[in-house]
Amino acid sequence: MSKIELNPQCVFDCFGQVNQVPRPSKHEEAMISFLLSFGKGLGLDTQRDETGNVIICKPATPGYEDRKTVVLQSHIDMVCEKNNDVEFDFTKDAIQTYVDGEWLKARGTTLGADDGIGVAMEMAILKSDDIEHGPIECVFTVDEETGLTGAEGMKPDFMSGRMLVNLDSEDEGQIFVSCAGGCRTAIQMPFQLEPMPQGFYSFSLCIKGLTGGHSGDDIEKKRANANKLLARFLYLSMKKYDLRLADIQAGGLHNAIPREASCVCSVPLKDKENICVDWNLFASDVEQEYNVTDQSMEFHIGTSEPFATVMDKDTSTRLITALQAVDNGVFAMCQDIDMVETSSNLASIRMNRDTMSVDINSSQRSSIHSARVNMANTIAAVFELAGARVQIGEGYPGWKMNPRSELLKVAVDEYRNLTGKEPLVRGIHAGLECGLFSEKFPGMDMISVGPTMRGVHSPEEKLYIPSVGIVWDWLLAILRNIPAK
């Protein structure tokens, strides 16, 4: 396996340090302590706010004191996903990385380049003594991945700069200047238990090995959703057989396209062979449907130890019908630019026998607030018709493009000077903290850039090594050419 050097070394050295520190969303205490020690160790003004956000301020280098203050911002938490056959504790273990050709990957887990590589770039700038720049505020926010609560909890006086470079994008050569807002819709469907009927065959179903990915940025790629696939088969089977549902555990994080789903069901013993045949035919059909996007999907069926009780038939019927009917994926495209406007992701389904409810989580995104509200209401209506309790979260705002951005002009000019190519200026169908910053810091001039990553929010996450050097040189050029106050 060929390898390339990890350049710029200063950035990858810092990224290695970052990946030694556990940092699951909402459990970033170790990373906060690490950054506080890091900043104070450099003799720089280092502060933490009540929410856990950290800011490290670096004065201008000689000759650049008259430049506008620039905020460099990234989030310190990471999505913690792993393959089922991997033993790993995200609260204790260091991420194990390796080089595969021109890509940096992790062994069976998310890599944490989202957004650890942004953190590393900020650290490298703070450590350097040979970079030309005006006043810099390096901001590190918490809990971006599960609610943007770090940005939401930030006070209006935390940052003084009014130019901000967000380092949380995933395509080198692209400059993001707007983002979608989003919300979560939580569903609870109460159920009763009834005795397993006599003479029934119990079996388990499992779908795994799907590509998955980011529920916003990857939603237009037509990848399979494991939860929806499982619901499809259950709906088909419910129409043919006296199907009983004993357990369902499907999907994972609200911001990831589900890669795995499983359940335990029962049918009359006389239908045992038929259900197995149906499953194999269904698997063949689905593999053909997704032969481009999900080439490694696996379908498993096997005999299960029977449960003494199953979900009551009425609730099971209503649940499976709602899961079949509920919207998932792209709902609408933007009318003015070629990108997704509105979408929904059926993220997780959990049957909880302790609380006697099936808990379902989904997320909705849109660059238009009213369209996002409509999407969430559409999801809610399906489950309300099925008799479930539904709660729509408040959500977070989107970020509109500033057509008079000074920072954008500098970024475009310097990318052209560096590469001889034009960067792509676009919006992203995902939540960025810039949306909240635009509310809290009116007039903030912002862009979002970053190196190329693929498979984020999944164990397939990988970082394209050559792109890191390009973004690094580009970022330094931007800092050198920030206009005067």
N, C-alpha and C positions, 0 to 999 in steps of 0.2 A: 504494500500500500504506500503510494507516494505521499510525501509530506512537504509542506512549504514552511518557511519561517514565519513566526508570529510577529509581524511588524504592523504598526510601530510597537517596539518592545515595551516602551513605557506604559502604553495602554493595556497590553495583554498582561503585563506584570500586575497592574492594578486589578484587572478583571480576575486574575488568579486569586488575589487577596479577597475580593468580593465573594467569590464562590467558596471560600473557606468558612464564610459566616452564614449560619441559617437565617432565612428571612421570609418565611411564609407570610402571606397577607394577614394582618392583624396580630402578628407575632414577630414584630421587627425589632424587639428590644435590643438584641445582640448587635444588630446592624446600626442602630442608633448610637449605641455606646462606642462601636468601632469608629464611626464617623466623627463623633465628638472628640475622641482621643486623637484621631488623625488630624483634624483641623487645629486643635490646640497644640499638638506636637510640632506643627509647622509654624507656630507663633502667630496664627491668624485669628481674627475675630470670629468666634464660633458660638452659635446660639442654637437652642432648641425651643420650640414653642410648645404650648399645652397639648397639641395634638400629636406631637412626636416628630414633626418636620424639623429638619436641620438646615441651617444656613451658614456657610463659610465665606467670608468676604476677603477678597484679595485686592490690594491697592493697585493702581495703574503702574505700569513700568515707566521709567523716565522718558519724557517726551510725549506721553499719551494721557497726561492728566486732564486734558481738556475734553476728552471723549465722553460720550454718553455712557452711563452705566449699563452693562449688559448682564442679564440674569441667564445663567445656564441651569437648566432644570431637568431632573430625571427622577423616577420613583425607585424606591429601594426594595419594595416587595416583589415577589415572583409567584407565578402560578406553579403549584406543586402537583404535578401529574407524573405517574410512573406506570410502567408495565406491570401487570399483575404478578408476573414471575420474578420481579425484582424486589429484594429486601432492601428497604431504604426508609430512613426516618428523616423527614425534612426539617424537623425541629432540632436535630442533633448532627446529622451527617453532612460532610462537605460534598459538593457536586463533583463528580468524577468526569473530567473532560478528556477528549482525545481528538486527534486530527485525522480526518478522512479526506484525502485529496486536498481540495481547497476549502473544505468546510471544517468548522469546529463543532463537535457534537458532545453529548453527555451519554453516559452508559446507562440506558434504560430509564432515564428521567428527563424532565425538562432541563434545558441548559441554563436558563436564567439570564440569557443575553437580553431578554425583555424583562427589565430594562437595566440589567447589570452592566452592559457594555456602555450605556450612557453614564452610569455612575462612575465607571472606570475612566472615561474620557475627562470627566470633571476632576477626578482625583489627580490624573496626570497633569492637567493644566495647573491645578493648585500646587503641585510639587515642583513644577518646572521653574527654572531660573533663566531660560533663554527664549521665552515666548513674548512677543510684543502685544500689548493689549491695554485698553483703558480699564477703569474700575470694573471689577467682576464680582457678582454675587452668585455663588454656587448653591443651589437649592436642591434638597433631597427630600422628597415627599413620601409619606407612608400610605399604605392601603389603596393604591391606585386600582388594583385588579379586582377588588371585591366591593367597591362602593365609592371610590374617589374621596374617601372621608378625610384624607390628609389635605387635599386641596380645598375641600369644603370647609374644613375647620380652620384654615389659615386666616389670620387677622389681616386687615387692609394695610397695616403698617409693617408687616413682616418683611416685605421686599421694597426697596426704594427705586430700583431700576424700572424703566418703562420700555425696555426692549428685552424680549425674552426668546431664547432659543430652547425649545423643548427637544430633548434627545431621545425620543421614544417612538420614532418611526422605523419602518422595516424595509425600505427600498432606497439604496444609494442612487443618487441622481434625481430624486424626487423631493419636492418641497411641499409640505402640507400646510395649507393656509385656512382650512376649515375642518370641522369634524361633526359627527352625529351626536345628538343627545340620546339618552337611553333611560330605561326604567325596568324594573323587575315586577313580574306578576306571580304571586304565590297563590297556589290553589290547595285547598284541603277538602278531600272527599271522605266523609265519615262512612264507615261500613260496619256490618255485623258479621259475626262468624256463625257458620252452621256446620253440622257434622258432615264429614266427607261421605258421599253416598256409597253404598255397598257396590262392589263389582266394578270399581273404576280403576283405570290404569294411570299412575302418576308419572310424569316425565318433566325433565328440565329442558329449557331452551336457552341457548346462549349465542349471541352475535358479538364478535369481537374482531380486532384487527383493522378497523376502519381508519381512514386517514385523519378524521377529526380536523382540528384547527381552531382558529379564532372565530368566535360567533359573529363578529362584525366584519373584520377585514377579509375573511375567507368565505363569507356566506354566499357570495355570487359565484363561487367555483363549483357549485352543484354537487358538493360532496354529500355522501349518504349520512343521515342522522340515525344512529342505532335505535333510538327510542321510537322513531316513526316506523322503522322497519319492523320492529317487534310488534308494534300496535297493528300494523297491516296484517301480519300473520294471525294475530289473535282475533282480529275482526273477521277475517275470512273463515277461521276455524269455528268461531262462535256461531256463524251462520249455518254451518254444516253439522256441528256436533253439540252435544250437551256439555259444553266446556265449563270447567270450574277453575277459578284462579285461586291458588294457594299463597303465592308470593310473587312480587315483582320488585326488582332492584335494577334501575336502569339509569344510565347517564352519570354525570358528575357535576363539574363546576358550571355555574350559570353563564360564564363567558366563553365556554368551549363547546364546539360541536361534538355531541356525544359519540364516543368511539366504541362503547361496549354497552350491552343491555342483556339482562337475563330474567327468567321467570320460572316458576314451577306451576304446572297445570295438571288437570286430570280430565280424562274422557272415559266413557264407558269402555270396558275391556274389549268389546267387539270392534271398537274403532281404533285400536292400538296400531295395527299395521297401516291403516289409512292415514292416520295423522303423521306417521313417519314418512310415508310416500309424499304427502302434501308438503312437508317441511323441505324435503330434498328438491322437489320441483320448485318451490318458492325460492330456495337458495340459488338454484340455477338461473331463474328469471332475474333475480336481483343482481347477481354477479354480472349478468349481461347488461343490465341497466347501467351499472356503475363500473364498467370495465376500463374506463379511462381514469376516473378519479379515485377509485378504491380497489386496487388490484390485489390487496392482501387480506380481504375480508374473509372471516371464517364463520361457519354456521355449525353449531353442535346441538345434537339432541341425544338424550340419554334417560334411562330409567332413574327415577328419583324415589327416595324413601317417602312414602305417603304422609302428608300432614293429617292430623286427626280432624282438623277443621279447615274450611275454605271460606273465602269471601262469599257473602250472600249473593245469590244469583242476580237479583235486581241491580244491586250496586255494581257488580261485575259487568253487567251488560251496559249500564250507563257510562261507566268508566272507559271501557274499551271503545264504545261508540264515540265518546268525546275525544279520545286520543287519536282515533282515526280521522275525525273531522277537523281537528284544530289546525290552523294555519302554521306552516313552518317554512322558513327560507325567505327568499326575496318576495316582497309584497308589491313594491313599486320602484321604478327607476326615476332618477331625477329628470326633469323636463329640460334643463338648460345645459347640463354637463353629463358625460358618460360615466355615471357611477350609481350605486344603489342609493335610493332615497330612504326606503322603509323596509324593515325586515323583522322577523321574529325567530327565536330559537327555543325549541322545546328541550330544556336542558337536563332535567332529572325527574325521575319518578321513584318514590320510595313508599312501599307498603309497610306501615308501622303497626305492629300488633299491640304494642303497649298503649299507644294513644288511640288505636282503632280508627286510623285515618290514613289515606293515601296522600302523601305530600308531593306536590308537583311544582317545579320551578321553571319559569320561562323568562326570557328577556326580550325586550322590544327596543329597536333603535330607529331613529329617523333624523334627518337634517332639518325637518320641519316639525315644529312642536305639535301642531294640531294633528298632523299625520301620525305622530307617535302616540298621541292620546287615542286616536281612532284605532290604531293597531292593538294597543293594550285592551281597549274595550271590546274589540273583536274576539280576542283570546278569552277575555272574561265571560263574554256572552255564551260561548260554546260550553264552558264548564258550569255556568249558572243554569243553563238549560238542563244540564246533567245532574243538577242538585248539589253542586259543590259550593263551598264558601271561597270567595275570591278577594284578594287584597292587592291593589295596584300600588306600588311604591311611588314616592314623590319623584324619583329620578334625578337626572342631572342635565344641564343645558348643553346645547350645541355651541359651536363657535363659527361665526360668520367671517368671511374673507374681508380684509381691509384693502381696498383697491389702491390706497395711497401709502402703502407700507414702505418706509425707508429701509427697514431691515430686509424685506423681500428683495428690493432692488440690489442691495449689496450682495445678498446671497446668490442671486441670479448672475450678476456680473462676475463674481469670484469663481463660481462654478465654471462659467464659460472660459475665464482666463486659465483655470487650472486644467481643464479637460479638453477644451476646444469644442465642447458639445453644449447644447441647450438643456437645462434641467426641466423636468416636467413639474409644473405647478398644478396642484390638485387638492381635492378634499379627500377625507378618509371616512369610511362608514364604520367608525369605531369611536368610542369615547376617549377623548384626550383631556388631560387636566386643563388644557387651554380653554375649554368651554367654561369651566368654573372661574379661571383667572380673568376671562373676559367680563364676567359679572362683578368680581370682587375688585378688579383693578381697571376701571373704565379707561379706555385710551391706550391700553397696553398694546404695543406693536409686537406681534408674535409670528414665529414660524416653527415648524417641527421638521427635523431631519434625523437621519440615522443610517447605519449600514444595513446591508441586505441580510434578512433573516427569512427562514422558511419553517413552517411547522410549529409556529409559536403556540403556546398553551397545550402542547402535546409532547410526549417523549421523543417525537421526531424533530423537535426544535433543533435548528442548526444555524450557524453564523458563517456568512461567506467572508473568509479571511481577507482577501484583497480589497474588499469594499471598506474595511475598517480604516486602512491607510488613506484611502481617498477622502473619506468623510473627515478624518483627523486633519489632513492638510487643508481641506475646505473650511473647516471650523476655525483653524488658526488664521486663514486668510480673511474670514469674516471679521474676526476680532481685530485684526490689524487695520481694517478699513471702516470701522464704525465711525459715523460722522461726529463732529464736535457738538458740544452742547449748544 
